Amino acid sequence: MMEKKSPKMPSPEKFRRARWIRRKRSLISFFVFLGVIITLLFFDYYLNFISKKLIFMQAKEVEEKAGKNIKVSEAERTAIFQKVKDLMMAGKMEEARIEILKYLEREKSAEGNYLAALVYLRHGDIHSSYRYLKEALKINPDYYEAKQKLAELYLTVGDFKAAQKEASLIEKQDSLREEAFLLQTEIAQAEGKIEEALSKITAAVEEGKKKGKLSPRVLIRQATLYATQKNLKRASDVISRVELSKLDAQGYLALARYYNIIGDTEKVLTILNEARARFSEQPEVSYYYAFELMRRGEFLKASDIFKQVLSAMPNSRIVAYRYGQSLLAAGKTEEARILISQILDKFPSDILALSLKVRYQLQKNDYQGAIDTLKFTISLVPEAPRPHTLIAELYWNEGIFSMAEKYAMNAIKLGEKSLSPRVVLGDVYMKQGRYEQAIEQYSRILEREPTNLLALSQISDAWLNLGNSKRALEYCNKVLLHYPNLEWMKKKKELIENLDRSPMAFME
């Protein structure tokens, strides 16, 4: 019988290993369990945090929306409107704009939109001002103060028919009849209807007399009309009745324009300086002072003041434009370049800024760049003749006559009032030997300016090239009639007179 062997016991080393493995597994299980617990606790906390955050954000959003929708009380509305007016009086136009827009988010009212229109008008943003005035009248069609301001806007942009329509409606209101007559005076004067303007301003004066007081604005307008008629005695009599102490900022500016018309340039600056002293918080006064300096050729000084005005009215495109003009005229081209870039970054389709860019490019002799900018301008306002005229001149300067002809013709079709397109066409036709067509264009110039030296001289040359020395001599004589001291024309006449006898003498 075989002896049964007892099982072999593991060595102490193996035993220790086995026990370590079991312990290791226990530790792993424990840490896994602990990790799960921590993760669950973390996500529970995080979920709770996120939930509270979302609830808070939703509550805040609800509060904000509720704030916008809370009905504005009469007292609060009055306070807001007064604050906006005070900001405007202080020249803080950007703050006024923000304040009125915050109000309009909460409540749409005719008064609020009207006030917004005034703010944007002070910014020089006519388009936005027009939009808010139309909205005010949509809410309240009988808002006559808005109608009056709308008529003034129409007058500013040259829509005299629309301005007259609004003024006629305002005239029906007794309290605004004087303002209506004043508006109609300005419309008639802008249209060149001086007799009608005098009639309307007389009606405005009579309306003021009925009220027992004459508006300084009416008196200044009446004096201005007499001055344009060269009736300086009557103009002086009327202006002497204006009390400076009763003038507001706009009254001072109107008075400065009167003195400009009568040619008293020193008085203009005196009036504007007094206005700046009294209304230092109103940037418009400084704007007109700078503009007057620019008219006098003091471009550097004007640019410094325009810069100050622009800081007070950062969204005013007309102020930015005048600032750019003064910089270019003062030779500060790099500052002008930076300004133009800033405006176009903000308003890529700003026509005024684009015109500044063209001027800058021309100063830098970048003619192709100027042509490209003008073409972009035409894409924005295809009905405007001036860009076509400028491109025609540039193409002529570059010797690209076919394009010069094309754009000059476009400018004429679009109603360009200057003589430039006719000059370009005449010169193009002369270069191309199309003398009959050149004579036609120069003759159109003479219809408006009978003494135009260029047209008279070029017609003489055209007839000479056509072999008609008699007609050429006729136009030489016309030149010398108006400009008797032109030695080169005397020499030309002498050569033409000797042409039939000695053609070689003319060539020499």
C-alpha positions in Angstrom: 0.0 0.0 0.0 1.4 3.3 -1.2 2.1 6.0 1.4 -0.1 9.0 0.9 1.9 12.3 0.4 0.8 15.3 2.4 0.2 18.5 0.3 3.1 20.7 -0.1 2.8 24.0 1.8 3.6 27.3 0.0 6.8 28.9 0.8 6.8 31.9 3.0 7.7 34.1 0.0 4.7 33.0 -2.0 2.4 33.4 1.0 3.6 37.0 1.4 2.9 37.7 -2.3 -0.6 36.2 -2.2 -1.4 38.3 0.9 -0.1 41.5 -0.8 -2.2 40.8 -3.9 -5.3 40.4 -1.7 -4.5 43.6 0.2 -3.8 45.5 -3.1 -7.2 44.4 -4.5 -8.9 45.6 -1.3 -7.1 48.9 -1.5 -8.1 49.3 -5.2 -11.7 48.5 -4.4 -11.7 51.0 -1.6 -10.2 53.8 -3.6 -12.5 53.1 -6.5 -15.5 53.2 -4.1 -14.1 56.4 -2.6 -13.6 57.9 -6.1 -17.2 57.1 -7.0 -18.5 58.7 -3.8 -16.4 61.9 -4.3 -17.4 62.1 -8.0 -21.1 61.8 -7.0 -20.7 64.4 -4.3 -18.8 66.7 -6.7 -21.4 66.4 -9.5 -24.2 66.8 -7.0 -22.5 70.1 -5.8 -21.8 71.2 -9.3 -25.3 70.4 -10.4 -26.6 72.4 -7.5 -24.3 75.3 -8.3 -25.2 75.4 -12.0 -28.9 75.2 -11.1 -28.6 78.1 -8.7 -26.5 80.0 -11.3 -29.1 79.4 -14.0 -31.9 80.4 -11.7 -30.0 83.6 -10.8 -29.3 84.4 -14.4 -32.9 83.7 -15.4 -34.1 85.9 -12.5 -31.7 88.7 -13.6 -32.9 88.4 -17.2 -36.5 88.5 -16.0 -35.7 91.5 -13.9 -34.0 93.3 -16.8 -36.9 92.6 -19.1 -39.4 93.6 -16.5 -37.4 96.8 -15.9 -37.7 97.6 -19.6 -41.4 96.8 -19.6 -42.3 98.7 -16.4 -44.6 101.5 -17.3 -42.8 104.9 -17.1 -44.6 107.2 -14.7 -45.3 110.8 -15.7 -42.8 112.0 -13.1 -40.0 109.7 -14.3 -40.7 110.6 -17.9 -40.4 114.3 -17.1 -37.2 113.7 -15.2 -35.7 111.7 -18.1 -36.6 114.3 -20.7 -35.2 117.1 -18.5 -32.0 115.1 -18.0 -31.5 114.7 -21.8 -32.2 118.4 -22.4 -29.7 119.3 -19.6 -27.1 117.0 -21.2 -27.7 118.6 -24.6 -27.3 122.1 -23.1 -24.0 121.0 -21.5 -22.8 119.8 -24.9 -22.7 116.1 -23.6 -24.2 114.8 -26.8 -23.1 111.2 -26.5 -24.5 110.9 -23.0 -27.8 112.5 -24.1 -28.0 110.0 -27.0 -27.5 107.0 -24.7 -30.0 108.3 -22.1 -32.8 108.9 -24.7 -32.2 105.5 -26.3 -32.5 103.8 -22.9 -35.8 105.5 -22.4 -37.1 104.5 -25.9 -36.3 100.8 -25.1 -38.9 101.1 -22.3 -41.5 103.3 -23.9 -42.3 104.5 -27.4 -43.7 108.0 -27.2 -43.9 110.9 -29.7 -42.1 113.2 -27.3 -39.3 110.6 -26.8 -38.8 110.2 -30.5 -38.8 113.9 -31.1 -36.2 114.4 -28.4 -34.1 111.6 -30.0 -34.4 113.4 -33.3 -33.1 116.6 -31.7 -30.1 114.7 -30.2 -29.2 113.1 -33.5 -29.6 116.5 -35.3 -27.1 117.9 -32.9 -24.8 115.0 -33.8 -25.1 116.0 -37.4 -26.9 112.7 -38.3 -29.7 114.0 -40.5 -30.8 110.5 -41.6 -31.4 109.2 -38.0 -33.0 112.5 -37.0 -35.4 112.2 -39.9 -36.2 108.6 -38.9 -37.1 109.6 -35.3 -39.2 112.6 -36.5 -41.2 110.3 -38.8 -41.7 107.9 -35.9 -42.9 110.7 -33.6 -45.4 111.8 -36.2 -46.5 108.2 -36.7 -47.4 108.1 -33.0 -48.9 111.5 -32.9 -49.8 113.0 -36.4 -50.7 116.3 -34.8 -47.3 116.9 -33.2 -46.6 120.2 -34.8 -43.2 120.8 -33.2 -42.1 117.6 -35.0 -43.6 118.9 -38.2 -41.7 122.1 -37.9 -38.4 120.3 -37.3 -39.1 117.9 -40.2 -39.7 120.9 -42.5 -36.4 122.4 -41.4 -34.7 119.0 -42.3 -36.3 119.0 -45.7 -35.1 122.5 -46.2 -31.5 121.5 -45.2 -31.4 118.7 -47.7 -33.0 120.8 -50.5 -36.4 119.1 -50.7 -38.3 122.4 -50.9 -41.6 120.9 -52.0 -41.7 118.7 -48.9 -40.6 121.5 -46.7 -43.3 123.8 -48.1 -45.9 121.1 -47.5 -45.0 120.8 -43.8 -44.8 124.6 -43.4 -48.3 125.0 -44.8 -49.6 122.5 -42.2 -47.8 124.3 -39.4 -49.2 127.7 -40.5 -52.7 126.5 -39.4 -51.6 126.5 -35.8 -51.9 129.9 -34.2 -49.0 129.4 -31.8 -46.6 128.3 -34.6 -47.7 130.7 -37.4 -44.7 133.0 -36.9 -42.4 130.0 -37.2 -44.3 128.8 -40.3 -43.8 132.1 -42.0 -40.1 132.1 -41.1 -39.8 128.7 -42.6 -41.6 129.7 -45.8 -39.2 132.8 -46.0 -36.2 130.5 -45.9 -37.7 128.2 -48.5 -38.5 131.0 -50.8 -35.1 132.5 -50.4 -33.4 129.1 -51.1 -35.4 128.9 -54.3 -34.4 132.4 -55.3 -37.9 133.8 -54.9 -36.8 137.0 -53.1 -40.1 138.9 -53.5 -42.0 135.9 -52.0 -39.5 135.7 -49.2 -39.9 139.4 -48.4 -43.7 138.9 -48.3 -43.4 135.9 -45.9 -40.9 137.6 -43.6 -43.2 140.7 -43.4 -46.1 138.3 -42.4 -43.8 136.8 -39.7 -43.1 140.3 -38.4 -46.8 141.1 -38.3 -47.5 137.9 -36.4 -44.8 138.8 -33.9 -46.4 142.2 -33.4 -49.7 140.6 -32.6 -48.0 138.7 -29.8 -46.4 141.8 -28.5 -42.8 140.8 -29.2 -40.6 140.4 -32.2 -38.5 137.3 -32.5 -34.8 138.1 -33.0 -34.6 135.4 -35.5 -37.3 137.0 -37.6 -35.6 140.4 -37.4 -32.2 138.9 -38.4 -33.8 137.1 -41.4 -35.6 140.3 -42.5 -32.3 142.2 -42.3 -30.5 139.5 -44.2 -33.1 139.6 -47.0 -32.7 143.4 -47.3 -28.9 142.9 -47.4 -29.1 140.4 -50.3 -31.2 143.1 -52.1 -28.4 145.6 -51.5 -30.8 147.6 -49.4 -28.2 148.1 -46.6 -29.9 151.1 -45.0 -33.1 149.1 -44.3 -31.0 146.1 -43.3 -29.1 148.2 -40.8 -32.3 149.8 -39.4 -33.7 146.3 -38.7 -30.6 144.8 -37.3 -30.2 147.7 -34.8 -33.5 146.5 -33.2 -32.0 143.1 -32.3 -31.1 142.8 -28.6 -27.9 140.7 -28.3 -28.8 139.8 -24.7 -31.9 137.9 -26.0 -30.1 135.9 -28.6 -29.6 132.1 -28.2 -26.8 130.3 -29.8 -28.6 129.9 -33.1 -29.5 133.6 -33.1 -25.8 134.5 -32.8 -24.9 132.2 -35.7 -27.7 133.8 -37.8 -26.3 137.3 -36.9 -22.8 136.2 -37.9 -24.2 135.1 -41.3 -25.8 138.5 -41.7 -22.5 140.3 -41.2 -20.8 137.9 -43.7 -23.4 138.9 -46.3 -22.8 142.6 -45.8 -19.0 142.0 -45.9 -18.2 143.1 -42.3 -15.7 140.2 -41.7 -14.3 141.7 -38.5 -17.8 141.8 -37.0 -18.3 138.2 -37.9 -15.5 137.1 -35.7 -16.5 139.4 -32.9 -20.0 137.9 -32.9 -18.7 134.4 -33.0 -16.2 135.0 -30.2 -19.0 136.5 -28.0 -21.2 133.5 -28.8 -18.3 131.1 -27.7 -18.0 133.0 -24.5 -21.7 132.8 -23.7 -22.3 129.3 -25.0 -19.0 127.5 -24.4 -20.8 124.3 -23.6 -22.4 124.2 -27.1 -20.0 122.6 -29.6 -22.0 123.9 -32.6 -20.8 127.5 -31.8 -17.2 126.4 -31.9 -17.9 124.5 -35.1 -19.1 127.6 -36.9 -16.2 129.6 -35.5 -13.7 127.0 -36.9 -15.6 127.0 -40.2 -15.2 130.8 -40.4 -11.5 130.4 -39.7 -11.2 127.9 -42.5 -13.0 130.3 -44.9 -10.2 132.8 -44.1 -7.5 130.3 -44.8 -6.5 129.7 -41.1 -6.6 126.0 -41.6 -4.2 124.9 -38.8 -6.1 126.9 -36.2 -9.4 125.7 -37.6 -8.3 122.0 -37.4 -7.5 122.4 -33.7 -11.0 123.7 -32.9 -12.7 121.1 -35.2 -10.8 118.4 -33.2 -12.2 119.7 -30.0 -15.7 119.8 -31.5 -15.4 116.2 -32.7 -14.4 115.0 -29.3 -17.7 116.5 -28.0 -19.7 115.1 -31.0 -17.9 111.9 -32.0 -20.7 110.6 -34.2 -21.1 113.9 -36.2 -20.0 113.1 -39.7 -20.1 116.7 -40.9 -17.8 117.7 -38.1 -15.4 114.8 -38.9 -15.6 115.9 -42.6 -14.7 119.5 -41.8 -11.9 118.4 -39.5 -10.5 116.3 -42.3 -10.8 119.2 -44.8 -8.9 121.5 -42.5 -6.2 118.9 -41.9 -5.6 118.4 -45.6 -5.7 122.1 -46.3 -3.1 122.6 -43.5 -0.9 120.0 -45.0 -1.3 117.5 -42.1 -1.8 114.6 -44.5 -0.8 111.8 -42.1 -3.3 113.0 -39.4 -5.9 113.3 -42.2 -5.1 109.7 -43.4 -5.6 108.4 -39.9 -8.9 110.3 -39.4 -10.2 109.1 -42.8 -9.4 105.5 -41.9 -11.1 105.8 -38.6 -14.3 107.2 -40.1 -14.4 104.6 -42.9 -13.8 101.8 -40.4 -16.9 103.0 -38.5 -19.0 104.0 -41.5 -17.7 102.3 -44.7 -20.2 104.0 -46.9 -19.8 107.5 -45.6 -19.9 109.7 -48.7 -18.2 112.6 -47.0 -15.4 110.5 -45.7 -15.0 109.0 -49.2 -14.7 112.4 -50.7 -12.0 113.2 -48.1 -10.2 110.0 -49.2 -10.3 111.2 -52.8 -8.7 114.5 -51.8 -6.0 112.7 -49.9 -5.3 110.4 -52.8 -5.0 113.3 -55.2 -2.6 115.1 -52.8 -0.5 112.0 -52.9 -0.8 111.8 -56.7 -2.5 108.4 -56.4 -4.8 109.0 -59.4 -5.8 105.4 -59.8 -6.7 105.1 -56.1 -8.8 108.2 -56.5 -10.6 106.7 -59.5 -11.3 103.5 -57.6 -12.7 105.4 -54.6 -14.9 107.5 -56.9 -16.2 104.4 -58.6 -17.1 102.9 -55.2 -18.8 106.2 -54.4 -20.8 106.0 -57.6 -21.9 102.5 -56.6 -23.4 104.0 -53.4 -25.0 107.1 -55.0 -25.2 106.4 -58.8 -27.5 109.5 -59.3 -24.9 112.0 -58.0 -23.1 113.8 -60.9 -20.1 115.1 -59.0 -18.1 111.7 -58.8 -18.6 111.2 -62.5 -17.2 114.7 -63.1 -14.2 114.1 -61.0 -13.5 110.7 -62.7 -13.8 112.4 -66.1 -11.2 114.9 -65.1 -8.8 112.2 -63.7 -9.1 110.1 -66.9 -8.4 113.2 -68.9 -5.3 113.9 -66.8 -4.2 110.3 -67.4 -4.8 110.6 -71.1 -7.5 107.9 -71.2 -9.8 110.0 -73.4 -12.5 107.3 -74.1 -13.2 107.0 -70.3 -13.0 110.7 -69.8 -15.7 111.2 -72.5 -17.9 108.5 -71.0 -17.9 109.9 -67.5 -18.2 113.5 -68.6 -21.3 112.5 -70.6 -22.7 110.7 -67.6 -22.2 113.8 -65.4 -24.1 116.0 -67.9 -27.0 113.5 -68.1 -27.2 113.5 -64.3 -27.4 117.3 -64.1 -23.9 118.4 -63.2 -24.1 122.2 -62.7 -20.4 123.0 -63.1 -18.8 123.6 -66.5 -16.2 120.9 -66.0 -17.8 118.1 -68.0 -18.2 120.4 -71.0 -14.5 121.5 -70.7 -13.4 117.8 -70.5 -15.5 116.9 -73.6 -14.3 119.9 -75.5 -10.6 119.0 -74.7 -11.1 115.3 -75.6 -12.7 116.2 -78.9 -9.8 118.6 -79.7 -7.3 115.9 -78.9 -9.1 113.5 -81.2 -9.5 116.0 -84.0 -13.3 116.1 -83.6 -13.4 119.9 -84.0 -17.1 120.4 -84.8 -18.0 118.5 -81.6 -15.4 120.5 -79.6 -16.9 123.8 -80.9 -20.4 122.6 -79.8 -19.2 121.9 -76.2 -17.2 125.2 -75.9 -20.2 127.1 -77.2 -22.4 125.6 -74.5 -19.9 127.0 -72.0 -20.2 130.4 -73.6 -24.0 130.3 -73.2 -23.4 130.5 -69.4 -20.1 132.4 -69.3 -19.8 134.6 -72.4 -16.3 135.7 -71.4 -14.8 132.3 -70.6 -11.2 132.6 -71.8 -10.6 128.9 -72.3 -13.8 128.4 -74.4 -13.1 131.4 -76.6 -9.5 130.5 -77.2 -10.3 126.8 -77.9 -13.1 127.6 -80.4 -10.6 129.9 -82.2 -8.1 127.0 -82.4 -10.9 124.6 -83.5 -11.9 126.9 -86.4 -8.3 127.3 -87.4 -7.9 123.5 -87.5 -11.0 123.3 -89.7 -9.3 125.7 -92.1 -11.7 128.6 -91.4 -9.3 131.4 -90.5 -12.0 134.0 -90.6 -14.0 132.4 -87.8 -10.7 131.8 -85.9 -9.9 135.5 -86.1 -13.5 136.3 -85.0 -12.9 134.5 -81.7 -9.4 136.0 -81.3 -11.1 139.4 -81.4 -13.7 138.3 -78.8 -10.9 137.3 -76.4 -9.1 140.6 -76.9 -12.3 142.5 -76.3 -12.6 141.1 -72.8 -8.9 140.6 -72.1 -7.1 143.4 -74.1 -3.7 142.8 -72.4 -3.1 139.2 -73.5 0.1 139.4 -75.5 0.0 135.8 -76.6 -3.5 136.3 -78.1 -2.3 139.5 -79.9 0.5 137.4 -81.4 -1.9 134.7 -82.4 -4.2 137.2 -84.1 -1.3 138.6 -86.0 -0.3 135.2 -87.2 -3.8 134.3 -88.3 -4.1 137.6 -90.2 -0.9 136.7 -92.1 -1.8 133.1 -92.6 -3.3 133.5 -96.1 -0.3 135.4 -97.3 2.4 133.3 -95.6 1.4 129.9 -94.1 5.0 129.2 -93.2 5.0 132.3 -90.9 2.2 130.7 -88.8 4.1 127.4 -88.6 7.2 129.2 -87.4 
